[in-house]
C-alpha cells in the first residue's frame, strides 16, 4: 500500500483444539465457551456473534470490550456510559440464558451481542467508526 504504514501479518494455527472455522482461522470460536465453563460443542451450534456474546459472561467481558472501543475511538463520557449500559444489559441477558441447551444459549448470546453491537454502532460517530476500521482489520475476540 502507498499509505506509508508498515503492515504486520500474522497467521494463526489452532492444531490443539478443533475450531469450527478452520485450523487457520484468525480467531478460535470455541475459546469463549471454554472460558465460560461451557462445553466446546456449544460453539459448533453457534456462530461468531454467539461466540462474541459468550465473551461477555466473564467478569471482565464488558470492561475489556468497552476499554478497547474507548482506546480506539476516544469515547466521550456520554458515549462510554451508553456503551457500558448496553454491554451490562447484554451480559445480564446472556447470564439468564439456559446453559443446558446449546441452541437456546446461542440464540440468546447472539441476540444480546447483536443488540449491543447495534447500540455501539449507533453511539459512535462516523469518524470514530472510521478510526476503528483503520486499525482493526477484523473483529477482535
C-alpha positions in Angstrom: 0.0 0.0 0.0 1.1 3.5 -0.6 -0.1 4.9 2.8 3.4 4.6 4.3 2.3 2.3 7.0 4.1 -0.9 7.8 1.9 -4.0 7.7 2.3 -6.9 10.1 0.9 -10.2 9.0 0.1 -12.9 11.4 -1.1 -16.4 10.7 -3.0 -18.3 13.5 -2.9 -22.1 13.8 -5.1 -23.9 16.1 -3.8 -27.5 16.0 -4.5 -28.3 19.6 -8.3 -27.8 19.6 -10.9 -28.2 16.9 -12.0 -24.9 15.5 -15.3 -24.8 13.6 -13.9 -22.0 11.4 -10.8 -24.0 10.5 -7.3 -24.6 11.8 -6.0 -21.3 10.3 -8.9 -19.0 11.2 -8.0 -15.6 12.7 -9.9 -16.4 15.9 -10.9 -19.5 17.7 -14.7 -19.5 18.2 -14.6 -22.3 20.9 -12.4 -20.4 23.4 -15.1 -18.1 24.8 -17.3 -21.1 25.5 -14.5 -22.9 27.3 -13.6 -19.8 29.3 -17.3 -19.6 30.4 -17.2 -23.2 31.5 -19.5 -24.4 28.7 -18.8 -27.4 26.5 -16.8 -26.9 23.3 -19.8 -28.5 21.4 -21.8 -25.4 22.1 -19.6 -23.5 19.7 -20.4 -25.9 16.9 -24.1 -24.9 17.0 -23.3 -21.1 17.4 -21.9 -18.6 15.1 -19.4 -15.8 15.5 -22.0 -13.4 17.1 -23.0 -16.1 19.6 -19.3 -16.5 20.5 -18.8 -12.8 20.9 -21.8 -12.7 23.2 -20.3 -15.6 25.2 -17.3 -13.4 25.9 -19.5 -11.1 27.9 -20.0 -13.9 30.5 -16.6 -13.3 32.1 -16.3 -10.8 34.9 -14.2 -8.5 32.8 -16.1 -9.1 29.5 -17.8 -5.7 29.3 -14.9 -3.8 30.8 -12.5 -5.3 28.2 -14.7 -4.6 25.2 -15.6 -1.0 26.4 -11.9 -0.3 27.1 -10.9 -1.5 23.6 -13.6 0.7 22.0 -12.6 3.7 24.2 -9.0 3.3 23.3 -9.6 3.1 19.6 -12.5 5.6 19.3 -11.7 8.1 22.1 -15.2 8.0 23.5 -16.9 10.9 25.2 -18.1 10.4 28.7 -21.7 10.1 27.5 -20.8 7.6 24.7 -18.9 5.5 27.2 -21.7 5.4 29.6 -24.2 4.5 26.9 -22.0 1.7 25.7 -21.3 0.4 29.2 -25.1 0.3 29.9 -25.7 -1.6 26.7 -23.0 -4.1 27.5 -24.2 -4.7 31.0 -27.7 -5.3 29.6 -26.4 -7.8 27.1 -24.3 -9.6 29.7 -27.3 -9.8 32.0 -29.4 -11.2 29.2 -26.8 -13.8 28.4 -26.3 -14.8 32.0 -30.1 -15.6 32.2 -29.9 -17.9 29.2 -30.1 -21.7 29.8 -26.7 -23.3 29.8 -28.0 -26.8 29.3 -29.3 -26.3 25.7 -26.8 -25.1 23.1 -29.4 -23.8 20.7 -31.2 -21.7 23.3 -28.0 -20.4 24.8 -26.5 -19.5 21.4 -29.7 -17.8 20.3 -29.7 -15.6 23.5 -26.0 -14.9 23.2 -26.3 -13.9 19.5 -29.3 -11.7 20.1 -27.7 -10.0 23.1 -24.4 -9.4 21.2 -26.2 -8.0 18.1 -28.3 -5.6 20.3 -25.1 -4.5 22.0 -23.3 -4.1 18.7 -26.2 -2.1 17.3 -26.0 0.3 20.2 -22.2 0.7 19.9 -22.5 1.4 16.2 -25.3 4.0 16.7 -23.4 5.6 19.5 -20.1 6.1 17.6 -19.7 8.9 15.2 -18.7 8.2 11.5 -15.2 9.5 12.3 -14.9 7.1 15.3 -16.1 4.2 13.2 -13.6 5.1 10.5 -10.8 5.3 13.1 -11.6 1.8 14.4 -11.8 0.4 10.9 -8.4 1.9 10.0 -6.7 -0.1 12.8 -8.8 -3.2 13.1 -8.9 -5.4 10.0 -11.1 -8.0 11.6 -13.1 -8.2 14.9 -11.1 -8.9 18.0 -12.3 -11.7 20.2 
